[in-house]
Each structure stands twice: as C-alpha cells, then as structure tokens.
Amino acid sequence: MMINGPRIKLRAIEREDLEAIRSWYNNPEISRGLGDTTYPTATHEQEKWLDRIQSQHDTKRFAIEDEQENLIGITGFWNIHVRDRRAEHAVIIGANPTAAKGYGQETINTCASYAFQEMNLHRLDATILATNLPSIKAYEACGFVREGTIRKHAFRGGTWIDRHLYGLLKDEFNPAQHHGPNS
C-alpha cells in the first residue's frame, strides 16, 4: 500500500533503503537538527533499528519517494495512543535537505490527512529544536501551533537549545487549505 500526496508517495521502509537512511543520520548537517542525540551509525545498527521499528505496535515509519520514485526521506508516527487518538510525528528530508522544494511540508500535510482521515486520530504532536528553522516553518505552514517550550533541552555544538512543542488537532486541519509547498 502507498499513501499518496500531490508529488510524494509514502511506503514501507525496505532493507535496501537503509544505506541512504544511515548516510542521512551520519550527515552532520541533518543530524544536528534531529531531536535525539545522534552518533555515527553502522550498517548493523541500522538493520537493528529497522527490525525494532517493524515490531513496535505503536510506531509506523514510512519511506518518502519523490515524483521519480527516488527515496528522499523518512517520516512516520510513534507513540500512537489508540485510546487517546494521538501520535507524535516527524519528518526527515535527507536527499538534498537544503533544496527547499517543499517536500517536508507536503509530507507533513500528507501524514496529517492520513492520520486524521484513515487512522481516526484526534491530535498530532511534533517536537522541534528551536534551531531547526526549516522544520518550524514547515510545521507552522501546515497549521501546527506552538504549545510550549522545553528550555535548554538539547546540547548541540557546545550550546543548550530549547525544544518547541507543536500540536495539530483534527478540527484545525483543512486538507484543501494545506495541500502543497506554496499553500
């Protein structure tokens, strides 16, 4: 099964995707914007990661493909709470992340539509480092609201960085209004 956006497709992560994903996690430009501390990742560690996420019932991760079916990133939901109808969301655009082609925003909108319409969730959460301005801009453009700040939550490059908490409720999301990178 594929989850389709206007220009992207979300699909299951396959073993052949792991080398690209590993290279993104090992890229300092990308890893400094991630919420968790990252260390250099070996191939066998990436394989263990895939096995672990595929066995978790409260986690769904997807590969992101562009129009030419090139792997450009990963996204997904974790800490999915069925009773409370909420989940956490994140996106990593690893293939040329500075290109600013709107793939991150499109991925967020596609995931929000899927979460609210197919998974019947009521709420999506995202936590973003205050220095990750492209992610903040993308989530805010998709209707996410900053609900709080965890002060000095992450240590990057010798500096403490705040982490912002964002939320989007089902009744706040209008898929017709949030459909692409220029909406």
MIDOSE-1310 file (N, C-alpha, C; in nm, 2 decimals, decimal comma, always signed):
residues 183
mmin	+0,08/-0,12/+0,00/+0,00/+0,00/+0,00/+0,09/+0,12/+0,00; +0,05/+0,22/-0,07/+0,11/+0,35/-0,08/+0,02/+0,46/-0,02; +0,07/+0,56/+0,04/+0,00/+0,68/+0,08/+0,05/+0,79/-0,01; -0,05/+0,85/-0,09/-0,01/+0,94/-0,19/-0,04/+1,08/-0,15
gpri	+0,06/+1,17/-0,18/+0,04/+1,31/-0,17/+0,05/+1,37/-0,32; +0,04/+1,50/-0,33/+0,04/+1,55/-0,47/+0,17/+1,51/-0,55; +0,28/+1,52/-0,48/+0,41/+1,48/-0,55/+0,49/+1,37/-0,49; +0,45/+1,33/-0,37/+0,52/+1,23/-0,30/+0,44/+1,10/-0,28
klra	+0,51/+0,99/-0,24/+0,44/+0,87/-0,20/+0,51/+0,82/-0,07; +0,43/+0,77/+0,02/+0,48/+0,71/+0,14/+0,47/+0,56/+0,13; +0,57/+0,49/+0,16/+0,57/+0,34/+0,15/+0,64/+0,29/+0,27; +0,64/+0,15/+0,28/+0,71/+0,09/+0,39/+0,86/+0,11/+0,36
iere	+0,94/+0,11/+0,47/+1,08/+0,12/+0,46/+1,13/-0,02/+0,44; +1,22/-0,04/+0,34/+1,28/-0,17/+0,30/+1,43/-0,17/+0,33; +1,48/-0,29/+0,34/+1,62/-0,31/+0,37/+1,71/-0,23/+0,28; +1,67/-0,23/+0,15/+1,76/-0,16/+0,05/+1,76/+0,00/+0,07
dlea	+1,67/+0,05/+0,16/+1,67/+0,19/+0,19/+1,77/+0,23/+0,30; +1,82/+0,13/+0,37/+1,89/+0,15/+0,49/+2,03/+0,23/+0,47; +2,09/+0,20/+0,36/+2,22/+0,27/+0,34/+2,20/+0,42/+0,32; +2,09/+0,46/+0,25/+2,06/+0,60/+0,23/+2,02/+0,66/+0,37
irsw	+1,94/+0,59/+0,45/+1,90/+0,64/+0,58/+2,02/+0,66/+0,67; +2,11/+0,56/+0,67/+2,23/+0,56/+0,75/+2,31/+0,69/+0,71; +2,32/+0,71/+0,58/+2,40/+0,83/+0,54/+2,34/+0,96/+0,59; +2,21/+0,97/+0,60/+2,14/+1,09/+0,64/+2,17/+1,11/+0,79
ynnp	+2,16/+1,00/+0,87/+2,18/+1,01/+1,01/+2,33/+1,04/+1,04; +2,42/+1,00/+0,95/+2,56/+1,03/+0,97/+2,60/+1,17/+0,91; +2,51/+1,24/+0,85/+2,54/+1,37/+0,79/+2,52/+1,48/+0,90; +2,63/+1,55/+0,94/+2,62/+1,65/+1,04/+2,52/+1,76/+1,02
eisr	+2,50/+1,79/+0,89/+2,40/+1,90/+0,86/+2,26/+1,85/+0,89; +2,23/+1,73/+0,88/+2,10/+1,67/+0,91/+2,09/+1,64/+1,05; +2,19/+1,57/+1,11/+2,18/+1,52/+1,24/+2,17/+1,63/+1,35; +2,23/+1,74/+1,32/+2,23/+1,85/+1,43/+2,09/+1,90/+1,45
glgd	+2,00/+1,88/+1,35/+1,86/+1,93/+1,36/+1,77/+1,82/+1,42; +1,82/+1,70/+1,44/+1,73/+1,60/+1,50/+1,72/+1,61/+1,64; +1,60/+1,57/+1,69/+1,57/+1,58/+1,84/+1,66/+1,50/+1,93; +1,69/+1,38/+1,89/+1,77/+1,29/+1,97/+1,92/+1,31/+1,94
ttyp	+2,00/+1,29/+2,04/+2,15/+1,29/+2,01/+2,18/+1,17/+1,91; +2,26/+1,21/+1,81/+2,29/+1,10/+1,72/+2,44/+1,08/+1,73; +2,48/+0,96/+1,70/+2,62/+0,91/+1,70/+2,64/+0,85/+1,56; +2,76/+0,84/+1,52/+2,78/+0,77/+1,39/+2,72/+0,63/+1,40
tath	+2,64/+0,60/+1,29/+2,57/+0,48/+1,28/+2,63/+0,38/+1,19; +2,65/+0,25/+1,23/+2,70/+0,15/+1,15/+2,58/+0,07/+1,08; +2,62/+0,00/+0,97/+2,52/-0,07/+0,90/+2,44/-0,17/+0,98; +2,51/-0,25/+1,07/+2,43/-0,34/+1,15/+2,34/-0,27/+1,25
eqek	+2,38/-0,15/+1,30/+2,29/-0,08/+1,39/+2,16/-0,03/+1,31; +2,18/+0,01/+1,19/+2,06/+0,05/+1,11/+1,97/-0,07/+1,08; +2,03/-0,19/+1,06/+1,94/-0,31/+1,05/+1,87/-0,34/+1,17; +1,93/-0,33/+1,29/+1,86/-0,35/+1,42/+1,75/-0,25/+1,43
wldr	+1,77/-0,12/+1,39/+1,67/-0,02/+1,40/+1,55/-0,06/+1,32; +1,57/-0,10/+1,20/+1,46/-0,14/+1,11/+1,38/-0,26/+1,18; +1,45/-0,36/+1,23/+1,38/-0,47/+1,29/+1,30/-0,43/+1,41; +1,35/-0,33/+1,49/+1,29/-0,28/+1,61/+1,16/-0,21/+1,57
iqsq	+1,17/-0,11/+1,48/+1,05/-0,03/+1,45/+0,94/-0,11/+1,38; +0,98/-0,22/+1,30/+0,88/-0,30/+1,24/+0,80/-0,39/+1,34; +0,86/-0,41/+1,45/+0,79/-0,49/+1,55/+0,72/-0,41/+1,65; +0,73/-0,28/+1,65/+0,66/-0,20/+1,75/+0,52/-0,17/+1,70
hdtk	+0,42/-0,19/+1,79/+0,28/-0,17/+1,75/+0,24/-0,02/+1,76; +0,31/+0,06/+1,83/+0,28/+0,20/+1,85/+0,36/+0,29/+1,76; +0,43/+0,23/+1,65/+0,51/+0,30/+1,56/+0,49/+0,26/+1,42; +0,47/+0,36/+1,33/+0,46/+0,33/+1,19/+0,55/+0,43/+1,12
rfai	+0,65/+0,38/+1,05/+0,75/+0,46/+0,98/+0,74/+0,44/+0,83; +0,76/+0,54/+0,75/+0,75/+0,53/+0,61/+0,87/+0,59/+0,54; +0,90/+0,54/+0,42/+0,99/+0,60/+0,33/+0,92/+0,70/+0,25; +0,98/+0,81/+0,21/+0,92/+0,91/+0,13/+0,99/+0,91/-0,01
edeq	+0,91/+0,90/-0,12/+0,96/+0,90/-0,25/+0,91/+1,02/-0,32; +0,99/+1,08/-0,41/+0,95/+1,19/-0,49/+0,88/+1,14/-0,62; +0,86/+1,23/-0,71/+0,79/+1,20/-0,84/+0,86/+1,10/-0,92; +0,99/+1,09/-0,91/+1,07/+1,00/-0,99/+1,09/+0,87/-0,91
enli	+1,02/+0,85/-0,80/+1,04/+0,73/-0,71/+1,17/+0,72/-0,65; +1,24/+0,84/-0,63/+1,37/+0,84/-0,56/+1,34/+0,85/-0,41; +1,41/+0,78/-0,33/+1,40/+0,79/-0,18/+1,46/+0,92/-0,14; +1,37/+1,01/-0,08/+1,42/+1,14/-0,04/+1,42/+1,16/+0,11
gitg	+1,35/+1,07/+0,19/+1,34/+1,09/+0,33/+1,26/+0,98/+0,40; +1,24/+1,01/+0,53/+1,16/+0,92/+0,61/+1,06/+1,00/+0,70; +0,95/+0,94/+0,73/+0,86/+1,00/+0,82/+0,78/+0,90/+0,89; +0,69/+0,94/+0,98/+0,60/+0,84/+1,04/+0,54/+0,89/+1,17
fwni	+0,48/+0,80/+1,24/+0,41/+0,82/+1,36/+0,47/+0,73/+1,47; +0,49/+0,78/+1,59/+0,53/+0,69/+1,70/+0,45/+0,74/+1,83; +0,46/+0,65/+1,93/+0,38/+0,67/+2,05/+0,24/+0,69/+2,01; +0,19/+0,61/+1,92/+0,05/+0,61/+1,88/-0,04/+0,56/+2,00
hvrd	-0,13/+0,64/+2,04/-0,22/+0,61/+2,15/-0,36/+0,59/+2,09; -0,40/+0,47/+2,08/-0,53/+0,44/+2,02/-0,65/+0,50/+2,11; -0,64/+0,48/+2,24/-0,75/+0,53/+2,32/-0,76/+0,68/+2,32; -0,64/+0,75/+2,32/-0,64/+0,90/+2,32/-0,64/+0,96/+2,18
rrae	-0,63/+0,87/+2,08/-0,63/+0,91/+1,94/-0,53/+1,02/+1,91; -0,41/+0,99/+1,95/-0,30/+1,09/+1,92/-0,17/+1,01/+1,89; -0,08/+1,08/+1,83/+0,05/+1,03/+1,79/+0,15/+1,14/+1,78; +0,28/+1,11/+1,78/+0,38/+1,20/+1,75/+0,42/+1,18/+1,61
havi	+0,47/+1,29/+1,55/+0,51/+1,29/+1,40/+0,64/+1,36/+1,38; +0,71/+1,31/+1,28/+0,84/+1,38/+1,24/+0,87/+1,35/+1,10; +0,95/+1,43/+1,04/+0,99/+1,40/+0,90/+1,14/+1,44/+0,89; +1,21/+1,36/+0,81/+1,35/+1,39/+0,78/+1,36/+1,39/+0,62
igan	+1,39/+1,50/+0,56/+1,42/+1,50/+0,42/+1,58/+1,49/+0,41; +1,62/+1,38/+0,37/+1,77/+1,35/+0,37/+1,84/+1,38/+0,24; +1,76/+1,36/+0,13/+1,82/+1,39/+0,00/+1,82/+1,53/-0,03; +1,93/+1,60/-0,03/+1,95/+1,74/-0,06/+1,85/+1,82/+0,03
ptaa	+1,87/+1,82/+0,16/+1,77/+1,89/+0,25/+1,76/+2,04/+0,23; +1,87/+2,10/+0,18/+1,86/+2,24/+0,16/+1,80/+2,29/+0,03; +1,75/+2,20/-0,05/+1,69/+2,23/-0,18/+1,56/+2,31/-0,16; +1,49/+2,30/-0,05/+1,37/+2,38/-0,02/+1,26/+2,36/-0,13
kgyg	+1,24/+2,24/-0,17/+1,14/+2,21/-0,27/+1,00/+2,19/-0,21; +0,98/+2,21/-0,08/+0,85/+2,19/-0,02/+0,82/+2,05/+0,01; +0,91/+1,95/+0,00/+0,88/+1,81/+0,03/+0,85/+1,79/+0,17; +0,91/+1,86/+0,26/+0,88/+1,84/+0,41/+0,74/+1,89/+0,44
qeti	+0,70/+2,00/+0,39/+0,56/+2,05/+0,41/+0,46/+1,96/+0,35; +0,49/+1,91/+0,23/+0,40/+1,82/+0,17/+0,39/+1,69/+0,24; +0,50/+1,64/+0,30/+0,50/+1,52/+0,38/+0,41/+1,54/+0,50; +0,43/+1,65/+0,57/+0,35/+1,68/+0,69/+0,21/+1,68/+0,66
ntca	+0,17/+1,75/+0,55/+0,02/+1,75/+0,51/-0,03/+1,62/+0,48; +0,05/+1,54/+0,40/+0,00/+1,40/+0,36/-0,01/+1,32/+0,49; +0,08/+1,32/+0,58/+0,07/+1,24/+0,70/-0,05/+1,29/+0,79; -0,07/+1,42/+0,80/-0,18/+1,47/+0,88/-0,32/+1,42/+0,82
syaf	-0,33/+1,43/+0,68/-0,45/+1,38/+0,62/-0,47/+1,23/+0,65; -0,37/+1,16/+0,64/-0,38/+1,01/+0,67/-0,41/+0,99/+0,81; -0,35/+1,06/+0,90/-0,37/+1,04/+1,05/-0,51/+1,07/+1,08; -0,57/+1,18/+1,03/-0,70/+1,22/+1,07/-0,81/+1,15/+1,00
qemn	-0,79/+1,12/+0,87/-0,89/+1,06/+0,79/-0,89/+0,90/+0,79; -0,77/+0,84/+0,79/-0,76/+0,70/+0,79/-0,74/+0,63/+0,93; -0,65/+0,70/+1,01/-0,62/+0,64/+1,14/-0,72/+0,69/+1,25; -0,80/+0,79/+1,21/-0,90/+0,84/+1,30/-0,84/+0,90/+1,43
lhrl	-0,72/+0,96/+1,41/-0,66/+1,03/+1,52/-0,73/+1,17/+1,54; -0,71/+1,22/+1,66/-0,77/+1,35/+1,70/-0,66/+1,45/+1,71; -0,53/+1,41/+1,73/-0,42/+1,50/+1,76/-0,29/+1,45/+1,71; -0,21/+1,54/+1,65/-0,07/+1,51/+1,62/+0,02/+1,60/+1,70
dati	+0,13/+1,55/+1,75/+0,23/+1,63/+1,82/+0,36/+1,62/+1,74; +0,44/+1,73/+1,75/+0,57/+1,73/+1,70/+0,66/+1,81/+1,80; +0,78/+1,77/+1,82/+0,88/+1,84/+1,90/+1,00/+1,88/+1,81; +1,03/+2,00/+1,81/+1,13/+2,05/+1,72/+1,23/+2,14/+1,79
latn	+1,36/+2,12/+1,76/+1,47/+2,20/+1,82/+1,45/+2,34/+1,77; +1,47/+2,44/+1,86/+1,45/+2,58/+1,82/+1,54/+2,63/+1,71; +1,65/+2,56/+1,69/+1,74/+2,60/+1,58/+1,70/+2,53/+1,45; +1,61/+2,45/+1,45/+1,57/+2,38/+1,32/+1,46/+2,46/+1,25
lpsi	+1,50/+2,58/+1,20/+1,41/+2,67/+1,14/+1,33/+2,62/+1,02; +1,39/+2,54/+0,93/+1,31/+2,48/+0,82/+1,19/+2,39/+0,87; +1,22/+2,31/+0,98/+1,11/+2,23/+1,03/+1,00/+2,31/+1,10; +1,04/+2,41/+1,17/+0,95/+2,50/+1,24/+0,86/+2,57/+1,13
kaye	+0,92/+2,62/+1,03/+0,85/+2,69/+0,92/+0,75/+2,59/+0,85; +0,79/+2,47/+0,83/+0,71/+2,37/+0,76/+0,59/+2,33/+0,84; +0,61/+2,30/+0,97/+0,50/+2,26/+1,06/+0,40/+2,38/+1,08; +0,45/+2,50/+1,10/+0,36/+2,61/+1,12/+0,28/+2,64/+0,99
acgf	+0,34/+2,62/+0,87/+0,27/+2,64/+0,75/+0,16/+2,54/+0,73; +0,17/+2,42/+0,80/+0,07/+2,31/+0,79/-0,03/+2,33/+0,90; -0,03/+2,43/+0,98/-0,13/+2,46/+1,08/-0,09/+2,42/+1,22; +0,03/+2,36/+1,24/+0,07/+2,32/+1,38/+0,09/+2,45/+1,46
vreg	+0,05/+2,44/+1,59/+0,06/+2,55/+1,68/+0,16/+2,52/+1,78; +0,25/+2,62/+1,81/+0,34/+2,60/+1,92/+0,27/+2,61/+2,05; +0,28/+2,51/+2,13/+0,21/+2,50/+2,26/+0,30/+2,51/+2,38; +0,42/+2,51/+2,36/+0,51/+2,53/+2,47/+0,66/+2,51/+2,43
tirk	+0,75/+2,53/+2,53/+0,89/+2,52/+2,51/+0,95/+2,45/+2,62; +1,04/+2,35/+2,59/+1,12/+2,29/+2,70/+1,25/+2,36/+2,69; +1,29/+2,43/+2,79/+1,41/+2,51/+2,79/+1,53/+2,43/+2,80; +1,64/+2,47/+2,72/+1,77/+2,40/+2,73/+1,76/+2,25/+2,73
hafr	+1,69/+2,20/+2,63/+1,65/+2,06/+2,63/+1,76/+1,97/+2,56; +1,83/+2,03/+2,46/+1,93/+1,96/+2,39/+2,06/+2,03/+2,39; +2,17/+1,96/+2,38/+2,31/+2,01/+2,38/+2,37/+1,99/+2,24; +2,39/+2,09/+2,16/+2,44/+2,08/+2,03/+2,55/+2,18/+2,01
ggtw	+2,67/+2,14/+1,96/+2,78/+2,23/+1,93/+2,82/+2,32/+2,05; +2,81/+2,26/+2,17/+2,86/+2,34/+2,28/+2,75/+2,43/+2,34; +2,63/+2,43/+2,29/+2,52/+2,52/+2,33/+2,40/+2,44/+2,37; +2,33/+2,49/+2,47/+2,20/+2,44/+2,51/+2,09/+2,50/+2,42
idrh	+2,00/+2,41/+2,37/+1,90/+2,45/+2,27/+1,76/+2,42/+2,33; +1,67/+2,51/+2,31/+1,53/+2,48/+2,35/+1,47/+2,38/+2,25; +1,36/+2,32/+2,30/+1,28/+2,23/+2,21/+1,14/+2,28/+2,22; +1,08/+2,31/+2,10/+0,94/+2,36/+2,10/+0,84/+2,24/+2,08
lygl	+0,73/+2,25/+2,15/+0,62/+2,15/+2,14/+0,52/+2,21/+2,05; +0,48/+2,13/+1,94/+0,38/+2,17/+1,85/+0,26/+2,07/+1,85; +0,14/+2,12/+1,82/+0,03/+2,03/+1,81/-0,07/+2,07/+1,70; -0,14/+1,98/+1,65/-0,24/+2,00/+1,55/-0,36/+1,91/+1,58
lkde	-0,47/+1,97/+1,59/-0,60/+1,90/+1,62/-0,67/+1,87/+1,49; -0,74/+1,76/+1,48/-0,82/+1,72/+1,36/-0,91/+1,83/+1,31; -0,98/+1,90/+1,40/-1,07/+2,00/+1,35/-1,00/+2,13/+1,31; -0,87/+2,14/+1,33/-0,80/+2,26/+1,29/-0,74/+2,24/+1,15
fnpa	-0,73/+2,11/+1,11/-0,66/+2,08/+0,98/-0,76/+2,08/+0,87; -0,73/+2,15/+0,76/-0,81/+2,16/+0,64/-0,73/+2,11/+0,53; -0,74/+1,99/+0,48/-0,66/+1,93/+0,38/-0,66/+2,01/+0,25; -0,78/+2,08/+0,22/-0,79/+2,16/+0,10/-0,70/+2,28/+0,11
qhhg	-0,69/+2,33/+0,23/-0,61/+2,46/+0,25/-0,46/+2,43/+0,26; -0,43/+2,31/+0,31/-0,29/+2,27/+0,33/-0,25/+2,16/+0,24; -0,23/+2,19/+0,11/-0,21/+2,08/+0,02/-0,07/+2,08/-0,05; +0,00/+2,18/-0,04/+0,13/+2,18/-0,11/+0,23/+2,28/-0,05
pns	+0,35/+2,29/-0,11/+0,45/+2,37/-0,06/+0,42/+2,52/-0,06; +0,33/+2,57/-0,14/+0,31/+2,71/-0,15/+0,17/+2,75/-0,10; +0,11/+2,66/-0,02/-0,03/+2,69/+0,03/-0,02/+2,78/+0,15
